[in-house]
Amino acid sequence: MKENKLIAEFMNIEYGDYITPHYHCNWNVMDVVEKCFQEEGKHYVINDALLTINEEEIYKAVVEFIKQHNKES
């Protein structure tokens, strides 16, 4: 998924099928959430998704946050 590459770049992880966590299908996305909160930006999107306790919603919110963060950087 192209979003996993986006996340890997944000996390400073080399992107590849065997070494990159697949953030869209498990709770590995929580590591990304933690890094997002260390960055400047609009965290409310992630906050709202966390309240759903749904990994897919959290994943989508993280991708949205990173895209916005990259536009502003």
mmCIF file of the N, C-alpha and C atoms, coordinates in Angstrom:
data_MODEL
# 
_entry.id   MODEL 
# 
loop_
_atom_site.group_PDB 
_atom_site.id 
_atom_site.type_symbol 
_atom_site.label_atom_id 
_atom_site.label_alt_id 
_atom_site.label_comp_id 
_atom_site.label_asym_id 
_atom_site.label_entity_id 
_atom_site.label_seq_id 
_atom_site.pdbx_PDB_ins_code 
_atom_site.Cartn_x 
_atom_site.Cartn_y 
_atom_site.Cartn_z 
_atom_site.occupancy 
_atom_site.B_iso_or_equiv 
_atom_site.pdbx_formal_charge 
_atom_site.auth_seq_id 
_atom_site.auth_comp_id 
_atom_site.auth_asym_id 
_atom_site.auth_atom_id 
_atom_site.pdbx_PDB_model_num 
ATOM 1   N N  . MET A 1 1  ? 0.836   -1.178 0.000  1.00 0.00 ? 1  MET A N  1 
ATOM 2   C CA . MET A 1 1  ? 0.000   0.000  0.000  1.00 0.00 ? 1  MET A CA 1 
ATOM 3   C C  . MET A 1 1  ? 0.879   1.238  0.000  1.00 0.00 ? 1  MET A C  1 
ATOM 4   N N  . LYS A 1 2  ? 0.491   2.210  -0.790 1.00 0.00 ? 2  LYS A N  1 
ATOM 5   C CA . LYS A 1 2  ? 1.291   3.432  -0.883 1.00 0.00 ? 2  LYS A CA 1 
ATOM 6   C C  . LYS A 1 2  ? 1.312   4.193  0.434  1.00 0.00 ? 2  LYS A C  1 
ATOM 7   N N  . GLU A 1 3  ? 0.266   4.041  1.236  1.00 0.00 ? 3  GLU A N  1 
ATOM 8   C CA . GLU A 1 3  ? 0.239   4.720  2.527  1.00 0.00 ? 3  GLU A CA 1 
ATOM 9   C C  . GLU A 1 3  ? 1.297   4.154  3.475  1.00 0.00 ? 3  GLU A C  1 
ATOM 10  N N  . ASN A 1 4  ? 1.576   2.846  3.381  1.00 0.00 ? 4  ASN A N  1 
ATOM 11  C CA . ASN A 1 4  ? 2.620   2.264  4.221  1.00 0.00 ? 4  ASN A CA 1 
ATOM 12  C C  . ASN A 1 4  ? 3.980   2.869  3.885  1.00 0.00 ? 4  ASN A C  1 
ATOM 13  N N  . LYS A 1 5  ? 4.211   3.167  2.610  1.00 0.00 ? 5  LYS A N  1 
ATOM 14  C CA . LYS A 1 5  ? 5.463   3.812  2.213  1.00 0.00 ? 5  LYS A CA 1 
ATOM 15  C C  . LYS A 1 5  ? 5.519   5.218  2.808  1.00 0.00 ? 5  LYS A C  1 
ATOM 16  N N  . LEU A 1 6  ? 4.413   5.945  2.751  1.00 0.00 ? 6  LEU A N  1 
ATOM 17  C CA . LEU A 1 6  ? 4.336   7.281  3.334  1.00 0.00 ? 6  LEU A CA 1 
ATOM 18  C C  . LEU A 1 6  ? 4.659   7.230  4.828  1.00 0.00 ? 6  LEU A C  1 
ATOM 19  N N  . ILE A 1 7  ? 4.071   6.270  5.515  1.00 0.00 ? 7  ILE A N  1 
ATOM 20  C CA . ILE A 1 7  ? 4.308   6.127  6.955  1.00 0.00 ? 7  ILE A CA 1 
ATOM 21  C C  . ILE A 1 7  ? 5.756   5.744  7.222  1.00 0.00 ? 7  ILE A C  1 
ATOM 22  N N  . ALA A 1 8  ? 6.294   4.809  6.451  1.00 0.00 ? 8  ALA A N  1 
ATOM 23  C CA . ALA A 1 8  ? 7.688   4.387  6.636  1.00 0.00 ? 8  ALA A CA 1 
ATOM 24  C C  . ALA A 1 8  ? 8.640   5.570  6.489  1.00 0.00 ? 8  ALA A C  1 
ATOM 25  N N  . GLU A 1 9  ? 8.400   6.414  5.495  1.00 0.00 ? 9  GLU A N  1 
ATOM 26  C CA . GLU A 1 9  ? 9.233   7.605  5.306  1.00 0.00 ? 9  GLU A CA 1 
ATOM 27  C C  . GLU A 1 9  ? 9.119   8.538  6.506  1.00 0.00 ? 9  GLU A C  1 
ATOM 28  N N  . PHE A 1 10 ? 7.912   8.730  7.012  1.00 0.00 ? 10 PHE A N  1 
ATOM 29  C CA . PHE A 1 10 ? 7.682   9.573  8.193  1.00 0.00 ? 10 PHE A CA 1 
ATOM 30  C C  . PHE A 1 10 ? 8.415   9.011  9.410  1.00 0.00 ? 10 PHE A C  1 
ATOM 31  N N  . MET A 1 11 ? 8.453   7.690  9.514  1.00 0.00 ? 11 MET A N  1 
ATOM 32  C CA . MET A 1 11 ? 9.089   7.024  10.651 1.00 0.00 ? 11 MET A CA 1 
ATOM 33  C C  . MET A 1 11 ? 10.592  6.817  10.445 1.00 0.00 ? 11 MET A C  1 
ATOM 34  N N  . ASN A 1 12 ? 11.103  7.247  9.283  1.00 0.00 ? 12 ASN A N  1 
ATOM 35  C CA . ASN A 1 12 ? 12.524  7.045  8.943  1.00 0.00 ? 12 ASN A CA 1 
ATOM 36  C C  . ASN A 1 12 ? 12.908  5.572  8.930  1.00 0.00 ? 12 ASN A C  1 
ATOM 37  N N  . ILE A 1 13 ? 12.037  4.766  8.336  1.00 0.00 ? 13 ILE A N  1 
ATOM 38  C CA . ILE A 1 13 ? 12.265  3.329  8.204  1.00 0.00 ? 13 ILE A CA 1 
ATOM 39  C C  . ILE A 1 13 ? 12.415  3.021  6.721  1.00 0.00 ? 13 ILE A C  1 
ATOM 40  N N  . GLU A 1 14 ? 13.380  2.163  6.400  1.00 0.00 ? 14 GLU A N  1 
ATOM 41  C CA . GLU A 1 14 ? 13.550  1.752  5.011  1.00 0.00 ? 14 GLU A CA 1 
ATOM 42  C C  . GLU A 1 14 ? 12.308  0.997  4.570  1.00 0.00 ? 14 GLU A C  1 
ATOM 43  N N  . TYR A 1 15 ? 11.778  1.357  3.421  1.00 0.00 ? 15 TYR A N  1 
ATOM 44  C CA . TYR A 1 15 ? 10.555  0.732  2.940  1.00 0.00 ? 15 TYR A CA 1 
ATOM 45  C C  . TYR A 1 15 ? 10.876  -0.507 2.123  1.00 0.00 ? 15 TYR A C  1 
ATOM 46  N N  . GLY A 1 16 ? 10.210  -1.601 2.455  1.00 0.00 ? 16 GLY A N  1 
ATOM 47  C CA . GLY A 1 16 ? 10.354  -2.858 1.734  1.00 0.00 ? 16 GLY A CA 1 
ATOM 48  C C  . GLY A 1 16 ? 9.356   -3.865 2.261  1.00 0.00 ? 16 GLY A C  1 
ATOM 49  N N  . ASP A 1 17 ? 8.977   -4.794 1.459  1.00 0.00 ? 17 ASP A N  1 
ATOM 50  C CA . ASP A 1 17 ? 7.937   -5.742 1.840  1.00 0.00 ? 17 ASP A CA 1 
ATOM 51  C C  . ASP A 1 17 ? 8.265   -6.548 3.090  1.00 0.00 ? 17 ASP A C  1 
ATOM 52  N N  . TYR A 1 18 ? 9.529   -6.849 3.311  1.00 0.00 ? 18 TYR A N  1 
ATOM 53  C CA . TYR A 1 18 ? 9.863   -7.746 4.413  1.00 0.00 ? 18 TYR A CA 1 
ATOM 54  C C  . TYR A 1 18 ? 10.356  -7.036 5.662  1.00 0.00 ? 18 TYR A C  1 
ATOM 55  N N  . ILE A 1 19 ? 10.722  -5.784 5.537  1.00 0.00 ? 19 ILE A N  1 
ATOM 56  C CA . ILE A 1 19 ? 11.242  -5.106 6.719  1.00 0.00 ? 19 ILE A CA 1 
ATOM 57  C C  . ILE A 1 19 ? 10.352  -3.991 7.228  1.00 0.00 ? 19 ILE A C  1 
ATOM 58  N N  . THR A 1 20 ? 9.386   -3.599 6.451  1.00 0.00 ? 20 THR A N  1 
ATOM 59  C CA . THR A 1 20 ? 8.502   -2.510 6.849  1.00 0.00 ? 20 THR A CA 1 
ATOM 60  C C  . THR A 1 20 ? 7.264   -3.073 7.533  1.00 0.00 ? 20 THR A C  1 
ATOM 61  N N  . PRO A 1 21 ? 6.950   -2.577 8.720  1.00 0.00 ? 21 PRO A N  1 
ATOM 62  C CA . PRO A 1 21 ? 5.687   -3.014 9.336  1.00 0.00 ? 21 PRO A CA 1 
ATOM 63  C C  . PRO A 1 21 ? 4.507   -2.654 8.441  1.00 0.00 ? 21 PRO A C  1 
ATOM 64  N N  . HIS A 1 22 ? 3.536   -3.496 8.411  1.00 0.00 ? 22 HIS A N  1 
ATOM 65  C CA . HIS A 1 22 ? 2.327   -3.225 7.624  1.00 0.00 ? 22 HIS A CA 1 
ATOM 66  C C  . HIS A 1 22 ? 1.325   -2.553 8.553  1.00 0.00 ? 22 HIS A C  1 
ATOM 67  N N  . TYR A 1 23 ? 1.390   -1.241 8.570  1.00 0.00 ? 23 TYR A N  1 
ATOM 68  C CA . TYR A 1 23 ? 0.624   -0.449 9.524  1.00 0.00 ? 23 TYR A CA 1 
ATOM 69  C C  . TYR A 1 23 ? -0.874  -0.557 9.332  1.00 0.00 ? 23 TYR A C  1 
ATOM 70  N N  . HIS A 1 24 ? -1.326  -0.898 8.138  1.00 0.00 ? 24 HIS A N  1 
ATOM 71  C CA . HIS A 1 24 ? -2.754  -0.924 7.855  1.00 0.00 ? 24 HIS A CA 1 
ATOM 72  C C  . HIS A 1 24 ? -3.458  -2.150 8.415  1.00 0.00 ? 24 HIS A C  1 
ATOM 73  N N  . CYS A 1 25 ? -2.737  -3.146 8.877  1.00 0.00 ? 25 CYS A N  1 
ATOM 74  C CA . CYS A 1 25 ? -3.412  -4.385 9.268  1.00 0.00 ? 25 CYS A CA 1 
ATOM 75  C C  . CYS A 1 25 ? -3.116  -4.821 10.695 1.00 0.00 ? 25 CYS A C  1 
ATOM 76  N N  . ASN A 1 26 ? -2.540  -3.952 11.504 1.00 0.00 ? 26 ASN A N  1 
ATOM 77  C CA . ASN A 1 26 ? -2.321  -4.325 12.903 1.00 0.00 ? 26 ASN A CA 1 
ATOM 78  C C  . ASN A 1 26 ? -2.058  -3.078 13.750 1.00 0.00 ? 26 ASN A C  1 
ATOM 79  N N  . TRP A 1 27 ? -1.816  -3.299 15.006 1.00 0.00 ? 27 TRP A N  1 
ATOM 80  C CA . TRP A 1 27 ? -1.666  -2.187 15.936 1.00 0.00 ? 27 TRP A CA 1 
ATOM 81  C C  . TRP A 1 27 ? -0.272  -1.564 15.912 1.00 0.00 ? 27 TRP A C  1 
ATOM 82  N N  . ASN A 1 28 ? 0.583   -1.932 14.949 1.00 0.00 ? 28 ASN A N  1 
ATOM 83  C CA . ASN A 1 28 ? 1.871   -1.250 14.783 1.00 0.00 ? 28 ASN A CA 1 
ATOM 84  C C  . ASN A 1 28 ? 1.674   0.244  14.573 1.00 0.00 ? 28 ASN A C  1 
ATOM 85  N N  . VAL A 1 29 ? 0.500   0.612  14.136 1.00 0.00 ? 29 VAL A N  1 
ATOM 86  C CA . VAL A 1 29 ? 0.209   2.020  13.873 1.00 0.00 ? 29 VAL A CA 1 
ATOM 87  C C  . VAL A 1 29 ? 0.335   2.863  15.152 1.00 0.00 ? 29 VAL A C  1 
ATOM 88  N N  . MET A 1 30 ? 0.268   2.256  16.314 1.00 0.00 ? 30 MET A N  1 
ATOM 89  C CA . MET A 1 30 ? 0.367   3.026  17.552 1.00 0.00 ? 30 MET A CA 1 
ATOM 90  C C  . MET A 1 30 ? 1.754   3.646  17.720 1.00 0.00 ? 30 MET A C  1 
ATOM 91  N N  . ASP A 1 31 ? 2.795   3.006  17.189 1.00 0.00 ? 31 ASP A N  1 
ATOM 92  C CA . ASP A 1 31 ? 4.128   3.623  17.193 1.00 0.00 ? 31 ASP A CA 1 
ATOM 93  C C  . ASP A 1 31 ? 4.115   4.912  16.382 1.00 0.00 ? 31 ASP A C  1 
ATOM 94  N N  . VAL A 1 32 ? 3.365   4.904  15.295 1.00 0.00 ? 32 VAL A N  1 
ATOM 95  C CA . VAL A 1 32 ? 3.264   6.076  14.438 1.00 0.00 ? 32 VAL A CA 1 
ATOM 96  C C  . VAL A 1 32 ? 2.462   7.167  15.143 1.00 0.00 ? 32 VAL A C  1 
ATOM 97  N N  . VAL A 1 33 ? 1.405   6.780  15.829 1.00 0.00 ? 33 VAL A N  1 
ATOM 98  C CA . VAL A 1 33 ? 0.602   7.748  16.588 1.00 0.00 ? 33 VAL A CA 1 
ATOM 99  C C  . VAL A 1 33 ? 1.498   8.476  17.588 1.00 0.00 ? 33 VAL A C  1 
ATOM 100 N N  . GLU A 1 34 ? 2.331   7.724  18.273 1.00 0.00 ? 34 GLU A N  1 
ATOM 101 C CA . GLU A 1 34 ? 3.234   8.321  19.253 1.00 0.00 ? 34 GLU A CA 1 
ATOM 102 C C  . GLU A 1 34 ? 4.143   9.362  18.598 1.00 0.00 ? 34 GLU A C  1 
ATOM 103 N N  . LYS A 1 35 ? 4.705   9.036  17.436 1.00 0.00 ? 35 LYS A N  1 
ATOM 104 C CA . LYS A 1 35 ? 5.572   9.994  16.751 1.00 0.00 ? 35 LYS A CA 1 
ATOM 105 C C  . LYS A 1 35 ? 4.777   11.203 16.259 1.00 0.00 ? 35 LYS A C  1 
ATOM 106 N N  . CYS A 1 36 ? 3.561   10.983 15.791 1.00 0.00 ? 36 CYS A N  1 
ATOM 107 C CA . CYS A 1 36 ? 2.730   12.103 15.328 1.00 0.00 ? 36 CYS A CA 1 
ATOM 108 C C  . CYS A 1 36 ? 2.528   13.121 16.442 1.00 0.00 ? 36 CYS A C  1 
ATOM 109 N N  . PHE A 1 37 ? 2.319   12.641 17.656 1.00 0.00 ? 37 PHE A N  1 
ATOM 110 C CA . PHE A 1 37 ? 2.094   13.545 18.773 1.00 0.00 ? 37 PHE A CA 1 
ATOM 111 C C  . PHE A 1 37 ? 3.359   14.301 19.177 1.00 0.00 ? 37 PHE A C  1 
ATOM 112 N N  . GLN A 1 38 ? 4.506   13.858 18.704 1.00 0.00 ? 38 GLN A N  1 
ATOM 113 C CA . GLN A 1 38 ? 5.757   14.574 18.955 1.00 0.00 ? 38 GLN A CA 1 
ATOM 114 C C  . GLN A 1 38 ? 5.972   15.690 17.936 1.00 0.00 ? 38 GLN A C  1 
ATOM 115 N N  . GLU A 1 39 ? 5.207   15.677 16.876 1.00 0.00 ? 39 GLU A N  1 
ATOM 116 C CA . GLU A 1 39 ? 5.323   16.657 15.800 1.00 0.00 ? 39 GLU A CA 1 
ATOM 117 C C  . GLU A 1 39 ? 4.286   17.763 15.969 1.00 0.00 ? 39 GLU A C  1 
ATOM 118 N N  . GLU A 1 40 ? 4.586   18.898 15.380 1.00 0.00 ? 40 GLU A N  1 
ATOM 119 C CA . GLU A 1 40 ? 3.615   19.983 15.339 1.00 0.00 ? 40 GLU A CA 1 
ATOM 120 C C  . GLU A 1 40 ? 2.518   19.609 14.352 1.00 0.00 ? 40 GLU A C  1 
ATOM 121 N N  . GLY A 1 41 ? 1.304   19.965 14.650 1.00 0.00 ? 41 GLY A N  1 
ATOM 122 C CA . GLY A 1 41 ? 0.224   19.698 13.711 1.00 0.00 ? 41 GLY A CA 1 
ATOM 123 C C  . GLY A 1 41 ? -1.115  19.596 14.404 1.00 0.00 ? 41 GLY A C  1 
ATOM 124 N N  . LYS A 1 42 ? -2.099  19.279 13.605 1.00 0.00 ? 42 LYS A N  1 
ATOM 125 C CA . LYS A 1 42 ? -3.470  19.181 14.095 1.00 0.00 ? 42 LYS A CA 1 
ATOM 126 C C  . LYS A 1 42 ? -3.750  17.745 14.514 1.00 0.00 ? 42 LYS A C  1 
ATOM 127 N N  . HIS A 1 43 ? -3.597  17.486 15.789 1.00 0.00 ? 43 HIS A N  1 
ATOM 128 C CA . HIS A 1 43 ? -3.738  16.130 16.314 1.00 0.00 ? 43 HIS A CA 1 
ATOM 129 C C  . HIS A 1 43 ? -5.186  15.709 16.538 1.00 0.00 ? 43 HIS A C  1 
ATOM 130 N N  . TYR A 1 44 ? -6.120  16.639 16.411 1.00 0.00 ? 44 TYR A N  1 
ATOM 131 C CA . TYR A 1 44 ? -7.511  16.298 16.707 1.00 0.00 ? 44 TYR A CA 1 
ATOM 132 C C  . TYR A 1 44 ? -8.035  15.177 15.814 1.00 0.00 ? 44 TYR A C  1 
ATOM 133 N N  . VAL A 1 45 ? -7.516  15.065 14.604 1.00 0.00 ? 45 VAL A N  1 
ATOM 134 C CA . VAL A 1 45 ? -7.946  13.991 13.701 1.00 0.00 ? 45 VAL A CA 1 
ATOM 135 C C  . VAL A 1 45 ? -7.583  12.634 14.315 1.00 0.00 ? 45 VAL A C  1 
ATOM 136 N N  . ILE A 1 46 ? -6.388  12.566 14.856 1.00 0.00 ? 46 ILE A N  1 
ATOM 137 C CA . ILE A 1 46 ? -5.946  11.318 15.489 1.00 0.00 ? 46 ILE A CA 1 
ATOM 138 C C  . ILE A 1 46 ? -6.699  11.104 16.793 1.00 0.00 ? 46 ILE A C  1 
ATOM 139 N N  . ASN A 1 47 ? -6.892  12.159 17.572 1.00 0.00 ? 47 ASN A N  1 
ATOM 140 C CA . ASN A 1 47 ? -7.641  12.032 18.830 1.00 0.00 ? 47 ASN A CA 1 
ATOM 141 C C  . ASN A 1 47 ? -9.013  11.417 18.595 1.00 0.00 ? 47 ASN A C  1 
ATOM 142 N N  . ASP A 1 48 ? -9.724  11.939 17.599 1.00 0.00 ? 48 ASP A N  1 
ATOM 143 C CA . ASP A 1 48 ? -11.063 11.427 17.297 1.00 0.00 ? 48 ASP A CA 1 
ATOM 144 C C  . ASP A 1 48 ? -11.011 9.954  16.901 1.00 0.00 ? 48 ASP A C  1 
ATOM 145 N N  . ALA A 1 49 ? -10.023 9.593  16.098 1.00 0.00 ? 49 ALA A N  1 
ATOM 146 C CA . ALA A 1 49 ? -9.905  8.199  15.656 1.00 0.00 ? 49 ALA A CA 1 
ATOM 147 C C  . ALA A 1 49 ? -9.564  7.276  16.824 1.00 0.00 ? 49 ALA A C  1 
ATOM 148 N N  . LEU A 1 50 ? -8.733  7.743  17.738 1.00 0.00 ? 50 LEU A N  1 
ATOM 149 C CA . LEU A 1 50 ? -8.382  6.913  18.898 1.00 0.00 ? 50 LEU A CA 1 
ATOM 150 C C  . LEU A 1 50 ? -9.614  6.557  19.726 1.00 0.00 ? 50 LEU A C  1 
ATOM 151 N N  . LEU A 1 51 ? -10.567 7.470  19.778 1.00 0.00 ? 51 LEU A N  1 
ATOM 152 C CA . LEU A 1 51 ? -11.782 7.210  20.538 1.00 0.00 ? 51 LEU A CA 1 
ATOM 153 C C  . LEU A 1 51 ? -12.616 6.072  19.952 1.00 0.00 ? 51 LEU A C  1 
ATOM 154 N N  . THR A 1 52 ? -12.421 5.770  18.680 1.00 0.00 ? 52 THR A N  1 
ATOM 155 C CA . THR A 1 52 ? -13.177 4.687  18.046 1.00 0.00 ? 52 THR A CA 1 
ATOM 156 C C  . THR A 1 52 ? -12.627 3.314  18.398 1.00 0.00 ? 52 THR A C  1 
ATOM 157 N N  . ILE A 1 53 ? -11.371 3.266  18.861 1.00 0.00 ? 53 ILE A N  1 
ATOM 158 C CA . ILE A 1 53 ? -10.667 2.021  19.153 1.00 0.00 ? 53 ILE A CA 1 
ATOM 159 C C  . ILE A 1 53 ? -10.742 1.075  17.945 1.00 0.00 ? 53 ILE A C  1 
ATOM 160 N N  . ASN A 1 54 ? -10.594 1.655  16.775 1.00 0.00 ? 54 ASN A N  1 
ATOM 161 C CA . ASN A 1 54 ? -10.663 0.908  15.525 1.00 0.00 ? 54 ASN A CA 1 
ATOM 162 C C  . ASN A 1 54 ? -9.358  1.155  14.776 1.00 0.00 ? 54 ASN A C  1 
ATOM 163 N N  . GLU A 1 55 ? -8.565  0.107  14.591 1.00 0.00 ? 55 GLU A N  1 
ATOM 164 C CA . GLU A 1 55 ? -7.239  0.293  13.992 1.00 0.00 ? 55 GLU A CA 1 
ATOM 165 C C  . GLU A 1 55 ? -7.305  0.863  12.575 1.00 0.00 ? 55 GLU A C  1 
ATOM 166 N N  . GLU A 1 56 ? -8.322  0.535  11.810 1.00 0.00 ? 56 GLU A N  1 
ATOM 167 C CA . GLU A 1 56 ? -8.446  1.069  10.460 1.00 0.00 ? 56 GLU A CA 1 
ATOM 168 C C  . GLU A 1 56 ? -8.707  2.576  10.485 1.00 0.00 ? 56 GLU A C  1 
ATOM 169 N N  . GLU A 1 57 ? -9.561  3.021  11.401 1.00 0.00 ? 57 GLU A N  1 
ATOM 170 C CA . GLU A 1 57 ? -9.832  4.456  11.527 1.00 0.00 ? 57 GLU A CA 1 
ATOM 171 C C  . GLU A 1 57 ? -8.601  5.211  12.007 1.00 0.00 ? 57 GLU A C  1 
ATOM 172 N N  . ILE A 1 58 ? -7.867  4.616  12.925 1.00 0.00 ? 58 ILE A N  1 
ATOM 173 C CA . ILE A 1 58 ? -6.641  5.243  13.424 1.00 0.00 ? 58 ILE A CA 1 
ATOM 174 C C  . ILE A 1 58 ? -5.615  5.330  12.300 1.00 0.00 ? 58 ILE A C  1 
ATOM 175 N N  . TYR A 1 59 ? -5.497  4.265  11.527 1.00 0.00 ? 59 TYR A N  1 
ATOM 176 C CA . TYR A 1 59 ? -4.591  4.242  10.377 1.00 0.00 ? 59 TYR A CA 1 
ATOM 177 C C  . TYR A 1 59 ? -4.922  5.370  9.399  1.00 0.00 ? 59 TYR A C  1 
ATOM 178 N N  . LYS A 1 60 ? -6.195  5.514  9.066  1.00 0.00 ? 60 LYS A N  1 
ATOM 179 C CA . LYS A 1 60 ? -6.621  6.568  8.134  1.00 0.00 ? 60 LYS A CA 1 
ATOM 180 C C  . LYS A 1 60 ? -6.294  7.950  8.695  1.00 0.00 ? 60 LYS A C  1 
ATOM 181 N N  . ALA A 1 61 ? -6.512  8.135  9.986  1.00 0.00 ? 61 ALA A N  1 
ATOM 182 C CA . ALA A 1 61 ? -6.230  9.429  10.611 1.00 0.00 ? 61 ALA A CA 1 
ATOM 183 C C  . ALA A 1 61 ? -4.733  9.729  10.602 1.00 0.00 ? 61 ALA A C  1 
ATOM 184 N N  . VAL A 1 62 ? -3.921  8.726  10.847 1.00 0.00 ? 62 VAL A N  1 
ATOM 185 C CA . VAL A 1 62 ? -2.467  8.907  10.824 1.00 0.00 ? 62 VAL A CA 1 
ATOM 186 C C  . VAL A 1 62 ? -2.008  9.304  9.428  1.00 0.00 ? 62 VAL A C  1 
ATOM 187 N N  . VAL A 1 63 ? -2.528  8.631  8.412  1.00 0.00 ? 63 VAL A N  1 
ATOM 188 C CA . VAL A 1 63 ? -2.170  8.960  7.031  1.00 0.00 ? 63 VAL A CA 1 
ATOM 189 C C  . VAL A 1 63 ? -2.571  10.398 6.724  1.00 0.00 ? 63 VAL A C  1 
ATOM 190 N N  . GLU A 1 64 ? -3.754  10.796 7.130  1.00 0.00 ? 64 GLU A N  1 
ATOM 191 C CA . GLU A 1 64 ? -4.219  12.165 6.908  1.00 0.00 ? 64 GLU A CA 1 
ATOM 192 C C  . GLU A 1 64 ? -3.301  13.166 7.609  1.00 0.00 ? 64 GLU A C  1 
ATOM 193 N N  . PHE A 1 65 ? -2.940  12.856 8.857  1.00 0.00 ? 65 PHE A N  1 
ATOM 194 C CA . PHE A 1 65 ? -2.051  13.739 9.608  1.00 0.00 ? 65 PHE A CA 1 
ATOM 195 C C  . PHE A 1 65 ? -0.700  13.886 8.906  1.00 0.00 ? 65 PHE A C  1 
ATOM 196 N N  . ILE A 1 66 ? -0.122  12.765 8.464  1.00 0.00 ? 66 ILE A N  1 
ATOM 197 C CA . ILE A 1 66 ? 1.191   12.798 7.811  1.00 0.00 ? 66 ILE A CA 1 
ATOM 198 C C  . ILE A 1 66 ? 1.138   13.585 6.515  1.00 0.00 ? 66 ILE A C  1 
ATOM 199 N N  . LYS A 1 67 ? 0.088   13.388 5.739  1.00 0.00 ? 67 LYS A N  1 
ATOM 200 C CA . LYS A 1 67 ? -0.047  14.141 4.483  1.00 0.00 ? 67 LYS A CA 1 
ATOM 201 C C  . LYS A 1 67 ? -0.091  15.643 4.771  1.00 0.00 ? 67 LYS A C  1 
ATOM 202 N N  . GLN A 1 68 ? -0.865  16.038 5.771  1.00 0.00 ? 68 GLN A N  1 
ATOM 203 C CA . GLN A 1 68 ? -0.952  17.450 6.146  1.00 0.00 ? 68 GLN A CA 1 
ATOM 204 C C  . GLN A 1 68 ? 0.391   17.947 6.671  1.00 0.00 ? 68 GLN A C  1 
ATOM 205 N N  . HIS A 1 69 ? 1.031   17.144 7.480  1.00 0.00 ? 69 HIS A N  1 
ATOM 206 C CA . HIS A 1 69 ? 2.347   17.502 8.037  1.00 0.00 ? 69 HIS A CA 1 
ATOM 207 C C  . HIS A 1 69 ? 3.364   17.717 6.917  1.00 0.00 ? 69 HIS A C  1 
ATOM 208 N N  . ASN A 1 70 ? 3.355   16.843 5.926  1.00 0.00 ? 70 ASN A N  1 
ATOM 209 C CA . ASN A 1 70 ? 4.283   16.967 4.806  1.00 0.00 ? 70 ASN A CA 1 
ATOM 210 C C  . ASN A 1 70 ? 4.013   18.214 3.967  1.00 0.00 ? 70 ASN A C  1 
ATOM 211 N N  . LYS A 1 71 ? 2.743   18.589 3.826  1.00 0.00 ? 71 LYS A N  1 
ATOM 212 C CA . LYS A 1 71 ? 2.404   19.805 3.079  1.00 0.00 ? 71 LYS A CA 1 
ATOM 213 C C  . LYS A 1 71 ? 2.934   21.039 3.786  1.00 0.00 ? 71 LYS A C  1 
ATOM 214 N N  . GLU A 1 72 ? 2.860   21.019 5.107  1.00 0.00 ? 72 GLU A N  1 
ATOM 215 C CA . GLU A 1 72 ? 3.271   22.175 5.898  1.00 0.00 ? 72 GLU A CA 1 
ATOM 216 C C  . GLU A 1 72 ? 4.775   22.251 6.098  1.00 0.00 ? 72 GLU A C  1 
ATOM 217 N N  . SER A 1 73 ? 5.478   21.152 5.894  1.00 0.00 ? 73 SER A N  1 
ATOM 218 C CA . SER A 1 73 ? 6.938   21.128 6.110  1.00 0.00 ? 73 SER A CA 1 
ATOM 219 C C  . SER A 1 73 ? 7.690   21.631 4.914  1.00 0.00 ? 73 SER A C  1 
# 
